[in-house]
Amino acid sequence: MIDVREDLYVVIEQLETTLAPQPKPLNHGFSKDVSYLVLGAFSLSESSDAFFILSNDHDEIWFISNRHLRTYKLLPGATAFRLPVTSALPRRAKAPRARRRKSLAKPPVRRLATNGASHH
């Protein structure tokens, strides 16, 4: 079992590739317009997918691959298994890469005294 926050809600963003992990949540009682409380998480090994334990719209418990899920909100104190998605999820814009400024001036060099004498 993997430790997860008790107040984490996720939404479904199902992969539609031929190699998408099974089960595909939208084919098994989950909806795109609903957020789901994470009940737990499980992974066979550190290098494999994690499967999140969620309750679908029919109150069935499913293990859904992390690759089908996106974080939605942390809702401290919330206990509902499902909540409607109240707004479109903001997509994370890639932050512009910071440009390193090359300083024309060299930083000052501090010389250390040796044997009690200072060299200049």
N, C-alpha and C positions, 0 to 999 in steps of 0.2 A: 504494500500500500504506500502511496505517496502522500505526504502532507499537503493539503491545500487549504486555503482560507475558507472559513465557514460561510463567508458572505459573498463569494465569487459567483457571478452570473455570466454565462456564455451565450453566444448566438451561433446558429448553424450557418456555415458557408461551405456547402458540400462540394468536394472535389468531383469533377466529372471526367476524369481520365480513366483509361482502361486499367491502370494500376492503382486506382483509388482503393483505400482500405474498406473492408466490409465490416459491419453493415453500413449502407448508405442511409444516413438518418432521415432524409426527406422521403424515403421510400418506406419508413417504418414508424410513422406517427409523430414526427417532429415537423415544426414549421419555421419558416424564415422570419416571421414577424413576432416570434416569441423568444424571450430570454429564459434560460434554464439554470436553476441553482445546481452547482456542482456538489453532488452528494459524496463523492470520493474519487480517487484516481488509482490506477493500477498500471504497472509496467513489468514485463517479464525480465527485462534487463535494462541497463543504462543506455544501450545502443538501439533499443527497439522503440516503437511508438508507445506513447502512453494512452491508456483508454480511460476516459472520464465516465463516471457513473452518473447518469441523468435519468429523470422521470419524464417520459414523453407525454403527449397530449391525451393519451388513453390510460394514464397512470401505470404504465409498464416501465420496468427498470431495464435500461440498456447500457452497455459498455460501448461508447462511441470514441473513435480515434481522435486524438488531438488535432490531426490534420484536417478534420472537418469543422473545427471549432475556432471561434475568435472570442477574445475577452469582450465583455460588454460593460459591466459595472461591478464595483464593490458596494454592496448595500448592507451596512452593519445593522443588525437587528431584524433583517428580513427573513421570513421563514417560509414563504410561498415557494412551491416547487417550480412554478412558472409565472412569469410576468410579461405583459405586453411590451414590445419594443416601442418606446415613446418617441423616439426621434431617429433619424437616419444616423447610422454610425459614421462618425467622422473618420475618414481614411487618413492614415498617418502620411503626411507629406514628407518626402525625404528632405531632411535638413540640408541646407547648402553646406558644402564642405568649407571649413574655415581655411582661409588662405594664411599661410605663414608669412609674416612680414620679415623681410630680411633687413635687419638693421644695418645702416651704413656705418654707424659708429661701433667700434669694438667695445665690449664691456671692459670696465677697468680690471686690471690684474692686480691682485693683492699678493705681495711678496711676503713670505714668512721669514722672520729673523732666525738665524741659526747660530748656535753657540753664544747667544747673548748679543751678537753683533748684527746690525742691519746692513744689508747690501743694497746700494742704490746705483 
